[in-house]
Amino acid sequence: MGAQVSDSIAQAISRLGELVDAAAIAPEHWQAVCRGIQDVLPDGRVLMQGYDASAPYAMPLAGVGWEDVNFDVYFGHYAALNPWTPAWTDLPVLRSTLSDTVLPRRILERTEFYNDWIKPMGGADSASGIKIVQDRSRMATLCVHYDRRGAEKSHDALVPLFQALAPKMRRALDCNRAVLRNTRSPLGDSLMRNLIDPALVLDGDCRVLDLNTAAQELSGGGRSLRVTAGDRLVLGDAQAQAKLALAVAAVCSRRPGSIGRHDVSFRQGPERLSLSVLPVTQNLREYAFGGSASLFIPGTIALVIIRRELVDSSIELDALRRRFDLSPQEARIALALRDGGTVAEIAVHLGIAYETARVHLKSAFAKTDTHRQRELLALVLDTTGPRG
């Protein structure tokens, strides 16, 4: 196969740059980007793929030249055998690569993937590619497959195109993340809308992929939980935050036989928030060749459902009073230490003067044989248990 170029590289880069800009706002335009790349190498098979650590195989985001390929067969068997997939992980970002340098041909030709999938296809046994973006759990690549007999000329024609477009494509994918975050729910709009309790969908890094109206209202207060500018869920309790991170990571990497549900709870003022973290497996095949959606929707996600309960503190107050012979107000101040805040803030919360709060706190110190708030807090926790 020759490396015939349909237009000058400079003109092609300019034209394709406009298509990438369009794809940044409308992810379905990635298909047009792939068609434009094929115009440069008419016999090439262009493929843009997303890789997620929790998914069993790479997912085609967009592509042209694959119309004769049965991708149901690919997903059913060969996708998991693709020897190029692990090789991509260690390659640098934004650097064009020839497939033979990633995986030597003598190794490729011994694989079932090559002999039963690539070779019968014809005209796709060599490729040029570039890694567009990579973070801890996912990456995206652009490849053009072609006949190995014209590999050198084809690669030389594609390298300047890849190097010029890849940074722009990377920025476009960043835009896609924001666009898709607000347009499509991983669980379906009807399910999230019909959940009465606050609910969020998280990836393995606690990034919020979706949340319902109840969760938006709860996060709007900012004390119990909030969603940062980077779309990460942050709880109002550091210990609960650490437990949530472990729970979400566990369900998103769930394997057969592992625990499916994790629960995290913490107290915030008069409320206790209980979070149930459940694994949900995505059918990524629905997203094949549908743009960049599957790049931002992992194979397994976490559905977090939140229940809010008012806490009856009378039992805890009675326990403190009986154990240390505290007055009602001394017990309330001691118990308030568990929820954090300064003495001044506790006084405001209880509706008493600051000096009054200090007097009761000193009296509680004396009766419990403690001298610092953290010592008194340790006794409170020993008596009543932690907030969660």
N, C-alpha and C positions, 0 to 999 in steps of 0.2 A: 504494500500500500504506500502510495506517495504521501508527502506531507503538503498537499496543495492548500494554499491559503486563499480564501475567497476575497479578501480585502487586505489592505495594508494593516499591519499590526497596530499602528497608531490609531487608525480610524476604528478598528475593531475595539480597541480599549476604550475609546471615547464613547462608542455606541453602547458597549456593554456596561460602562460606568453608569449611564443613564438608566439602564434596566435594573442594575443593582439598587440604585436610589429608589426606584419604584417598588422593588421588593422589600425595602426597609419599611415601607408604610403598608404595603399589601403583600403579605408573604406568598400568596399564590403566584406572584410574578417570578418566583425563582425558576419556574418552568421555562419562562421566556429567556431567562439568563442562560439556562442550559442549551436552549435552541440557538442562542447567539454564539455560544462557544462552539457548538457543532458546525456553525457556518464557517468557522476558521479551519476546522478539520472535518470535512463532510462525512468521511467514513468512520469517524470516532463515535464511541458510545460514552455519553457524558453522564456522570452520576455524582450527585451531592448527597452525602450520608451523614447521619447523626449517630453517635455512639453514647450509650449511657451504661454506667457500671452495673446498674441493677437489671438491665435488659439482657435477654439471652443472645441477642445478635444486633448487628448494626442495622439501622433503619434508613431506607432510601427517602430522602427529603424531596428530591426533584431529579429528573433525568430525562434524556432523550436517546433514541437509538436502541431501546430495549423492548420494542414492541413485539418481537418474536420470542420473548422469554416468558416462561411460566413462573411467576414469582411465588405462587402457592407452593410449588415444588421447592423453590429456593428456601422459603421460610420454614417449610416442613422438615428440611434435612440439611441442605448445603450451607445455609447461613451460619450455622454453628460450627461448621468445618472450615470456614474461610481462613486460610493461614495468613492473609494480609492484615486481618483485624488486630491481632496482638502486636504486630510489628509497628503499626501506626502510633501506638501509645508512646513509644520512646523517641519518636522523631521530633525535631524542633518545629515550633509553630512558624508559619509564614515562610517556609523554605521549600521550593519545588523539589520533587524527588522522582526518580525513575524507579519503577517497580522492581527491576532486577537488582538494584542496589539495596532495596529493603529486604527482599527475599530472593536469594540466588536461584536461578532457573533450575539448577540441578536438584534443589530441594523441592521447589514448586511442582516439578514434573513427576515427583514420586507420590503426590497427594491424591486422594480420592476427589478432592475439590477440583483439581485441575483436569484429571482424566475423565471424570464423569460429568463435569459441569462446564468448565471454561473451554476445554478443547473441542467438544462437540458444537459449542455455540459458534465458533469460528470468528476470526477477526477481533478477538478481545484478550489475547494471551499476553499482552504487555500493556503498560499504563504509565501515565504521568499523573502525579497528584500533588496536592499541597494541603497541609493541615491549617485550617482557617482559625480555629479557636480551640482552647482546651482549658478546663478547670479541673477541680479535684475529681468530679464524677462524670463529666461528659466532654465530648469533643465533636467537631464537625470537620469534614474533609470534602475536597472537590477532586474528582479523578476523571480522566478521559482514557478509556480503554481503546486499543487499536491492535492491528496485526504487528507482531514483533519484527517482521521483516522490514518494516519502515520505522522502527522504534527511534532511531537516532534523529531522523529528520522530523518526526512527529513531536518528539520531546523538545527539540530546539525551537519549533514553532510555538509551543505552548508555554514555555518557561517565561518569556516576557509578559505574556498575557496573565499568567497566574500571579507573578510578582507584583504587577500593577493593580490587579483587582482584589487580591486577597485582603489587604488592609481595609478596603472599602466594604468588602463582604463581611468582615468581622464587625465593623460598626453597624452594618445593616442588621446583622443577627442580634446585636444588643438592642436595637430598636424593636425587632420582632418580639423580644421577650416582653417588653412593655405593652406592645399592641395586643399580643395573644393573652397576656395576663388579664386584660379587661374585656375580652370578647368571647372566650370559650372556657367553660368549666370542664375539668378533667372527668368529673363524675356525672356531667349532664346538668343543664340548668334547672330542670324540674326537680331533681333530687335535692340539690342544695337549697332551692327556694322553698321546698316543702318541709325541710327540717325545722322544727320549732326551736330546739335548743341552739345556742351558738355553736357553729361548726366551721372548721377550717380544713383545707387540704394542704398538706405539707410535703415537700420532698425530703430526702434523707439529711439535708443540711438545715432543716427547719425553715426553709424558704416557703413563703405562703404562695400557693398556686391559685387558691380560690378561698373565699369566705362568704358566708351568707349574711343577710341583713342583721340578724341578731348578734353575730360576731363583730360586725362593723360597729354596732352601737356599743358593745362591751369594750372594744378596743379604743373607741373614741374617748372614753373616760381617762385612759392612760395609766391608771393605777394598778388594776389587776393584770392587764396585759396590753401590749401595744404592738403594732406592726411598724418596723423601721422603714426608712427611705429605701433600704436595700431589700425590702420585702421579707425580712426575717421576723419571726414571732419571738417576742421577749416577754417573759412573765415578770410579775412584780415581786417575785421571791427567788433569790439566787439559788437556793437549794432545789426548789421545784424546777427551775430552769435547767439545772444540770440533769435532773432525773428525766425531764422531758426530752432533752437532746439524746440521751441514751435510749429512751423508749422509741423515739422516732427512727433513730438509726437502726434499731433492732428490727422493727416491723418492715422497714424499707429494704432490709437485706434478708428478709425471712426466707428460710429454707424449709422443706417438708420436715415435720416433726418438731419444729421450734414453737415457742409460745406465740400465739396469734395476737392476743390482746394485752396491752399494758395500761396500767392506771397510775395517774399522778394526781395528788391533791395538795392544796395549800390553803392557808387561811389569810384573808385580807380584810382586816377590820372585823365587822360582825358577820362576814360571809366566809363560807368555805367553798372553794372552787374545785370540783373534781373533773379531771380530764381523762377520757377514755381514748386510747390511741389504737386504731385498728388498721390492719394492712388491707390495701385494695390493689388488685392486679389489673393493669391496663391491657387492653387488646390493641397493641401497637400496630397490628396489621391494618387497622382502620385508617391509620395516618400515612400509610405508604404513598409516596409521591404526592402528598398533600401539602407541601411546603414545609416550613420549619417547625411545625407544631410539636412533632415527636421529639425534637431536640430538647424541648423545655418540659416535656411530660414524661417522667421516668417510667420504667416498666412496672415498678411497685411504688405506691405512694401511701401516705398516712392520712387517714381520716380522723380528725380530732374533734370529739363531741364534748362540750363543756356543760356541766350542771352546776347551778348556783344554789346554795343552801344557807339559810340563816342559822347561825350557831347559837345554841342555848348555852350560855356561859355559867348559868347558875350552879350546875353540878361542879364545874371546875372551881368556881369561887368558894363553894362550900368545902371542897377538898383542901384548898389552901388555908381557909380559916381554921378548920379542925386540926390540921397538922402543925400550924405555927401560931395558933391563937391570934390571928390577925383580925382587925376590925373590918367591916364591909368595905370601907374606902381604901384601906391598906391593901386588901386582897385585890380590889379592882385595879389599883395602880400597879401592883406586882404582875398581874395577869396582862396588863396593857404593854408591859415590856416585851412580851412575846411578839407583838405586832410591830415592833420597831418604833422609831421616833424619839424625839427628845422629851425631857420632862415638861418643857413648855407645850409641846404638841399634845402630850398626854393630858395635860391640864385642860387645854382647849377642848379636847375630845370628850372629857368627863364633865366639862362645864363647871370647873372649879378654878380658883385663883392659883397662879404659879407657886406662890409661897406656901399655900395650903398643900399643894401636891408635894412640895419638897419636904414639908413636915411629916406627911404620911409616909413618904419614901424612907426617910431617916428612921422612922419608927419601925418600918418593915425590916430595915437593915438590922436593927437592934434585936428584934424578935427572932430573926432567922440566923443571927450570928454571921452576917455577911457585911462587907464594906464597900463593895462595888456593884454596879448594876448588872454586870455580866455574871457575878457570883449569885446574885438573887435570881437572875434569869435561869441559871443552871438548875436551881432548886425548883423553880416554877415548871420547867420542862420535865424534871424528874417526877413531879407530882401530877401534872396534867397531861404530859405528852407534848410532842411538837405540834405545829400548826396543821401539818398535813396528816 
